[in-house]
Amino acid sequence: MRNRYLDLLRAVATVRVVIYHVTGWAAFTVVLPAMSVMFALAGSLMAASLDRFGVWAVERRIRRLLPSLWVLAAIAVAAMLATGTSTWNTMLLLWGFPIDTPEATGWWVQGLSHTWYLRDFLWMVLLSPLVLPVYRRFPLATIVTPYLVLIVITVAGLTVPPVAQSLALYGGAWLLGFAHHDGHLERLGRRRLLGIAAAVAVAAVAWIAAHPGPRGWDLNDIPLGNALWSAAFILIALGCVRPVIGGNRVLTVLNARALTIYLWHVPVVVAVTHFGERHGLPIVGWVGISWRLTVVAVLLACLIVAVGWIEDVAAGRPPVLLPGRRIPVPVSPAPAGRREPEPAVSLR
């Protein structure tokens, strides 16, 4: 049965990412560490897929990820080649299967700056069949390992490849997703989880306060603080909170089109911001943020209708312009000569 609470978390995280990239408000990274939450949710779903489909779960996840990326990449690569900011080279082929950072030049350096998430997501999917059995044999040691690696990288000031840095930063969240799927968080109990989360959160705040980034408490600039704070958030969100969430059309659309929204929102935000700057429109302040957020929302809605159906095709669903439409079920008429009982009337 589908867990609508996980759908709610994913939807809120997706919206938060969009708003953050419009506003740049650092507080959003503290209130909701969205990227870590998205990795944790993906880890939980990946563990479920591996249990159900075995190693073929990797193919299923990749098949659902890549087609939407290919559409954006085809437009971006064509634009880079047409404008002369790039020439054809093998690094452009990485847009087909981004196990490393693909090439981006010109305007697209900003417009595609968020696609690191897909690179890291791909690596975690590929590694999951190997890591899940290890986690199930040594759960605590496996979860702690990425955090220890990140501590070593940070304290020692090591320079490592971006993929290794990201696996250390977000790998713990992915493994906490494994723990959620296997029921380990639930079995720890709320009191113990809250105690662990509080201890991790205190360590995170202490590190962040002592090592603020160039934008203050923006966790995107403080990897170790980000990882620890995110771990505390995930322990509470996935281990302590278990609300019952009903079906909702907006929730359905946001989840069925989460990848489309994520892929296209940064190019849209960058384009809208450049348009405003070029025409002397306010960019910052409530006026600048309000009009940009409105335009971004409208353009994303148009893109959801225009290219969102690719997610349906990739998932093996019938393509629809807008998901979640209820199909009416025909009601058979009552047999002749038989009357249906009238509903009881309540006076309360």
C-alpha positions as CSV (number, residue, x, y, z in Angstrom):
1,M,0.0,0.0,0.0
2,R,1.3,3.5,-0.9
3,N,2.6,5.5,2.0
4,R,0.9,8.9,1.6
5,Y,3.0,10.4,4.4
6,L,6.2,9.7,2.3
7,D,4.4,11.3,-0.6
8,L,3.7,14.4,1.5
9,L,7.4,14.6,2.6
10,R,8.5,14.4,-1.0
11,A,6.0,17.0,-2.2
12,V,6.9,19.5,0.6
13,A,10.7,18.9,0.0
14,T,10.2,19.5,-3.8
15,V,8.3,22.7,-3.2
16,R,10.9,23.9,-0.6
17,V,13.7,23.4,-3.1
18,V,12.0,25.6,-5.7
19,I,11.2,28.3,-3.2
20,Y,14.8,28.3,-1.9
21,H,16.2,28.7,-5.3
22,V,13.9,31.7,-5.9
23,T,14.5,33.4,-2.5
24,G,17.9,32.1,-1.5
25,W,16.8,32.2,2.2
26,A,19.2,30.2,4.3
27,A,16.6,29.5,6.9
28,F,14.9,27.0,4.5
29,T,17.9,24.7,4.7
30,V,17.6,24.5,8.4
31,V,13.8,24.3,8.7
32,L,13.7,21.5,6.1
33,P,17.0,19.9,4.8
34,A,15.1,18.9,1.6
35,M,17.9,17.2,-0.4
36,S,18.8,14.9,2.5
37,V,15.1,14.1,3.0
38,M,14.7,13.3,-0.7
39,F,17.7,10.9,-0.5
40,A,16.3,9.2,2.6
41,L,12.9,8.7,0.9
42,A,14.6,7.4,-2.2
43,G,16.7,5.0,-0.1
44,S,13.6,3.6,1.6
45,L,11.9,3.1,-1.8
46,M,15.0,1.5,-3.3
47,A,15.2,-1.0,-0.4
48,A,11.6,-1.9,-1.1
49,S,12.2,-2.3,-4.8
50,L,15.2,-4.5,-4.2
51,D,13.2,-6.7,-1.9
52,R,10.5,-7.0,-4.5
53,F,12.4,-7.2,-7.8
54,G,16.0,-8.1,-6.8
55,V,18.8,-6.6,-8.8
56,W,16.3,-5.7,-11.5
57,A,15.2,-2.8,-9.3
58,V,18.3,-1.0,-10.5
59,E,17.1,-1.1,-14.1
60,R,13.7,0.0,-13.0
61,R,15.0,3.0,-11.1
62,I,17.4,4.1,-13.9
63,R,14.7,3.7,-16.5
64,R,12.4,6.0,-14.5
65,L,15.2,8.6,-14.0
66,L,16.9,9.0,-17.4
67,P,14.2,9.8,-20.0
68,S,13.2,13.1,-18.4
69,L,16.8,14.0,-18.1
70,W,17.5,13.2,-21.7
71,V,14.8,15.7,-22.8
72,L,16.3,18.5,-20.9
73,A,19.9,17.5,-21.8
74,A,19.0,17.3,-25.5
75,I,17.8,20.9,-25.4
76,A,20.8,22.1,-23.3
77,V,23.4,20.4,-25.5
78,A,21.8,21.6,-28.7
79,A,21.8,25.1,-27.3
80,M,25.4,25.0,-26.2
81,L,26.5,23.7,-29.6
82,A,24.3,26.2,-31.5
83,T,25.7,29.2,-29.6
84,G,29.3,28.1,-29.8
85,T,29.8,27.9,-26.1
86,S,30.7,24.2,-26.4
87,T,32.1,21.9,-29.1
88,W,31.3,18.3,-29.5
89,N,33.3,16.1,-27.0
90,T,33.0,13.0,-25.0
91,M,32.1,14.9,-21.8
92,L,28.7,15.7,-23.4
93,L,28.0,12.0,-23.7
94,L,27.7,11.9,-19.9
95,W,24.3,13.6,-20.2
96,G,23.2,10.2,-21.4
97,F,24.4,8.4,-18.3
98,P,25.7,10.9,-15.7
99,I,28.1,8.9,-13.6
100,D,30.3,12.0,-13.5
101,T,29.5,15.7,-13.8
102,P,28.6,16.3,-17.5
103,E,29.8,19.4,-19.3
104,A,27.9,22.6,-19.1
105,T,29.0,25.9,-20.6
106,G,27.7,29.4,-21.0
107,W,24.2,30.1,-19.6
108,W,23.8,26.4,-18.8
109,V,26.4,26.4,-16.1
110,Q,23.8,28.0,-13.9
111,G,20.8,26.4,-15.6
112,L,22.1,22.9,-15.0
113,S,23.8,23.4,-11.7
114,H,21.3,21.3,-9.9
115,T,21.8,18.1,-11.9
116,W,24.5,16.9,-9.4
117,Y,21.5,15.3,-7.6
118,L,20.9,13.0,-10.5
119,R,24.5,12.0,-10.7
120,D,24.6,11.2,-7.0
121,F,21.2,9.5,-7.1
122,L,22.4,7.3,-10.0
123,W,25.5,6.2,-8.0
124,M,23.4,5.4,-4.9
125,V,21.0,3.3,-7.0
126,L,24.0,1.4,-8.6
127,L,25.6,0.7,-5.2
128,S,22.4,-0.2,-3.4
129,P,22.3,-4.0,-4.3
130,L,25.8,-4.2,-2.8
131,V,25.2,-2.0,0.3
132,L,21.8,-3.3,1.4
133,P,23.0,-6.8,2.4
134,V,26.0,-5.2,4.2
135,Y,23.6,-2.9,6.0
136,R,21.3,-5.7,7.1
137,R,24.3,-7.6,8.6
138,F,26.0,-4.6,10.2
139,P,23.3,-1.8,10.4
140,L,24.9,0.6,12.8
141,A,28.4,0.4,11.4
142,T,27.1,0.8,7.9
143,I,25.0,3.9,8.8
144,V,27.9,5.5,10.7
145,T,30.5,5.0,8.0
146,P,29.5,7.9,5.7
147,Y,29.4,10.3,8.6
148,L,32.8,9.2,9.8
149,V,34.2,9.6,6.2
150,L,32.7,13.1,6.0
151,I,34.3,14.0,9.4
152,V,37.7,12.8,8.2
153,I,37.3,14.7,4.9
154,T,36.2,17.9,6.7
155,V,38.7,17.9,9.6
156,A,41.6,16.9,7.5
157,G,40.7,19.4,4.8
158,L,40.9,16.7,2.1
159,T,40.0,17.4,-1.5
160,V,38.1,14.5,-3.0
161,P,36.1,13.9,-6.2
162,P,32.6,15.5,-6.1
163,V,31.0,12.1,-6.2
164,A,32.9,10.9,-3.2
165,Q,32.1,14.1,-1.3
166,S,28.4,13.7,-2.1
167,L,28.3,10.0,-1.1
168,A,29.8,10.9,2.2
169,L,27.4,13.8,2.6
170,Y,24.2,12.2,1.6
171,G,25.0,8.5,1.9
172,G,23.9,8.5,5.5
173,A,20.5,9.8,4.6
174,W,20.1,7.1,2.0
175,L,21.0,4.4,4.6
176,L,18.6,5.9,7.1
177,G,16.0,5.3,4.3
178,F,17.1,1.6,4.4
179,A,16.5,1.7,8.2
180,H,13.1,3.2,7.7
181,H,12.1,0.5,5.2
182,D,13.4,-2.4,7.4
183,G,11.5,-1.0,10.4
184,H,14.7,-0.4,12.5
185,L,13.7,3.2,13.3
186,E,10.3,2.2,14.4
187,R,11.7,-0.6,16.6
188,L,14.0,1.8,18.4
189,G,11.0,3.6,19.8
190,R,10.1,7.3,19.9
191,R,11.9,8.1,23.2
192,R,15.2,6.6,22.1
193,L,15.0,8.1,18.6
194,L,14.3,11.5,20.1
195,G,17.3,11.2,22.4
196,I,19.6,10.2,19.5
197,A,18.2,13.0,17.3
198,A,18.7,15.6,20.0
199,A,22.3,14.5,20.5
200,V,23.0,14.6,16.8
201,A,21.2,18.0,16.5
202,V,23.3,19.5,19.3
203,A,26.5,18.3,17.6
204,A,25.3,19.8,14.3
205,V,24.4,23.2,15.9
206,A,27.8,23.3,17.7
207,W,29.6,22.7,14.4
208,I,27.5,25.1,12.4
209,A,27.9,27.9,14.9
210,A,31.7,27.4,15.0
211,H,32.1,27.0,11.2
212,P,29.5,29.3,9.5
213,G,29.6,29.4,5.7
214,P,29.9,32.5,3.5
215,R,26.1,32.8,3.7
216,G,25.9,32.3,7.4
217,W,23.8,29.3,8.4
218,D,23.0,28.1,4.9
219,L,23.6,24.4,5.3
220,N,24.6,24.0,1.6
221,D,27.9,25.7,2.5
222,I,28.5,23.5,5.7
223,P,28.7,19.9,4.6
224,L,29.3,18.3,8.0
225,G,26.7,20.5,9.7
226,N,24.3,19.7,6.9
227,A,24.8,15.9,7.3
228,L,24.4,15.9,11.0
229,W,21.4,18.3,11.1
230,S,19.7,16.3,8.3
231,A,20.3,13.0,10.2
232,A,18.5,14.4,13.2
233,F,15.6,15.7,11.0
234,I,15.3,12.3,9.2
235,L,15.3,10.4,12.5
236,I,12.3,12.4,13.7
237,A,10.5,12.7,10.4
238,L,10.7,9.0,9.4
239,G,11.0,7.4,12.9
240,C,8.8,9.4,15.2
241,V,6.1,10.9,13.0
242,R,3.6,8.5,11.5
243,P,0.4,10.5,10.5
244,V,-2.3,9.1,8.4
245,I,-2.6,11.2,5.2
246,G,-5.5,10.9,2.9
247,G,-5.5,11.2,-0.9
248,N,-5.2,14.6,-2.4
249,R,-5.0,15.8,-6.1
250,V,-2.2,18.3,-5.4
251,L,-0.2,15.7,-3.6
252,T,-0.7,13.2,-6.4
253,V,0.4,15.8,-9.1
254,L,3.5,16.9,-7.1
255,N,4.7,13.3,-6.6
256,A,3.9,12.1,-10.1
257,R,5.8,15.1,-11.5
258,A,8.5,15.5,-8.9
259,L,11.3,14.8,-11.3
260,T,10.0,17.1,-13.9
261,I,9.7,19.9,-11.4
262,Y,13.2,19.3,-10.1
263,L,14.8,19.1,-13.5
264,W,13.2,22.2,-15.0
265,H,12.9,24.6,-12.0
266,V,16.5,25.9,-12.0
267,P,16.6,26.7,-15.8
268,V,13.2,28.5,-15.3
269,V,14.4,30.4,-12.2
270,V,17.6,31.5,-13.9
271,A,15.8,32.6,-17.0
272,V,13.2,34.5,-15.1
273,T,15.8,36.2,-13.0
274,H,17.9,37.2,-16.0
275,F,14.8,38.5,-17.7
276,G,14.1,40.7,-14.7
277,E,17.6,42.0,-14.4
278,R,17.7,42.8,-18.2
279,H,14.5,44.8,-18.0
280,G,15.2,46.6,-14.7
281,L,12.6,44.7,-12.7
282,P,13.0,44.2,-8.9
283,I,14.7,40.9,-8.1
284,V,15.0,41.0,-4.3
285,G,12.6,42.1,-1.6
286,W,9.0,41.1,-1.3
287,V,8.1,42.6,-4.7
288,G,10.9,40.9,-6.6
289,I,10.4,37.6,-4.9
290,S,6.6,37.6,-5.3
291,W,6.6,38.3,-9.0
292,R,9.4,35.8,-9.7
293,L,7.8,33.1,-7.6
294,T,4.5,33.6,-9.4
295,V,6.0,33.5,-12.9
296,V,8.2,30.4,-12.0
297,A,5.1,28.6,-10.7
298,V,3.1,29.4,-13.9
299,L,5.9,28.3,-16.2
300,L,6.5,25.1,-14.2
301,A,2.8,24.3,-14.5
302,C,3.1,24.7,-18.2
303,L,6.1,22.4,-18.3
304,I,4.3,19.8,-16.2
305,V,1.6,19.6,-18.9
306,A,4.1,19.8,-21.8
307,V,6.7,17.3,-20.8
308,G,5.6,15.7,-17.5
309,W,4.0,12.8,-19.3
310,I,7.5,11.5,-20.0
311,E,7.6,10.4,-16.3
312,D,4.4,8.3,-17.0
313,V,6.0,6.6,-20.0
314,A,9.2,5.9,-18.1
315,A,7.3,4.3,-15.3
316,G,5.2,2.2,-17.6
317,R,2.0,4.1,-16.9
318,P,-0.5,5.5,-19.5
319,P,0.7,9.0,-20.3
320,V,-1.6,11.8,-19.0
321,L,-1.3,15.6,-19.1
322,L,-2.3,16.0,-15.5
323,P,-2.2,12.9,-13.1
324,G,-4.8,12.1,-10.5
325,R,-8.0,12.4,-12.4
326,R,-10.6,10.2,-11.0
327,I,-12.3,7.8,-13.4
328,P,-16.0,7.5,-12.6
329,V,-17.1,4.0,-11.9
330,P,-20.4,3.1,-13.5
331,V,-23.1,2.2,-10.9
332,S,-25.4,-0.7,-11.8
333,P,-29.1,0.2,-11.4
334,A,-31.0,-1.5,-8.7
335,P,-33.1,-4.5,-9.8
336,A,-36.7,-3.6,-10.9
337,G,-39.2,-3.8,-8.1
338,R,-36.6,-3.4,-5.4
339,R,-36.0,-0.1,-3.6
340,E,-32.7,0.9,-2.0
341,P,-33.0,1.8,1.6
342,E,-32.9,5.5,2.5
343,P,-29.9,6.7,4.4
344,A,-30.4,7.3,8.1
345,V,-30.7,11.0,9.1
346,S,-28.5,12.1,12.0
347,L,-29.7,15.1,14.1
348,R,-26.3,15.6,15.8
